[in-house]
Amino acid sequence: MKKLFMAFLAATCALSLAACGRDKIISTGNQKIDNAVYNDDSISLAPYTGLKAVKNNYKVSEKALEQAIHEQLSDFITYKTVSRPSINGDVLETDYRISIEGDAYDNDKGYNFTIGAQEYGEEFDQKLIGVSAGDELEFSLTYDKDYSDVDFAGHTADFKIKVNKVQEEILPETTDDFIEENFQYDNYDAFEKATRQSLEEEYQEDSENELSEALLAQVTEASSVLQYTKGEYDDAYKEVKDAYESYAQMLGTDIQSIYDSFEVTKDSLKQEALETLTRTLVLNAIIKNEGLTLSDEEYQSGLKEYMELNDYDSQKEFLKQFGEDVIREQILKDKAIDFIVERADVSEKDAEYDY
């Protein structure tokens, strides 16, 4: 199962909440809860077994399977110039200019837009359907504040596009020989089966993560944090900031653009840090209350999984980068999450996968 709290491991080594001399006690003024199953100086822990939740069973649609196969065939696709109006899936060779709120943003000549790729969103693609070579388009689009591209989120963009060519996509003939030569499967049926299985595993992983997140949220919301140290809070705050910075690096943008896109403020950062700290205190309390420990086998299995998740081949280098204590603490927290899930009252329902 993909872990909930290590997606940004490569960006931070500060997941341990050791006090490190920063031991000033901060009292929250909260009271112990009446139905607590565990209390210490830091937290009054709500019940964490028998919780109710719904698990989504995502089914692989034929459209999703078709898209996944198409993506794998993309290196072998060729294009043919056609004289008809464009349709979904065509590639338009264009000269274009983009302005955002009146300021020049980008321009290029001979650039290819694939209709359906949603490079600038679904509405943008709709504007490109039904055009022919020689057409010149001018239109404006206003993007939602939560749009994935932070440069466009919450802004109006003006597009000027000249269509030079309409090109039709030509897929390779997926014969058994082609599949065997390029994908190492004996035939197309085996290739399709493996693609479907990969999607099913992805959907299952996401479903399990959603379930774990929902159950843990129930415990954290019902528990009461009584006090924490300044060092604990500082580490949680750093973890939250590192996550945003890692996301900014992944998108190739600056951290302020990410903050603007998600409407992050100093106050909301502090709130996220407190929520992160609460999760850690809850998990540590469960570990103490249940006396959870790691066997050598559990540690090695978790270590291998985190190495794979963060693209490390060398165990020595991985441990040098993050430290064995930090990794052990995280694997033990994962075990506490699994403890909650295994003892939950879970019902299931079929659901459509949200891409």
Disulfide bonds with the S-S distance in Angstrom:
none
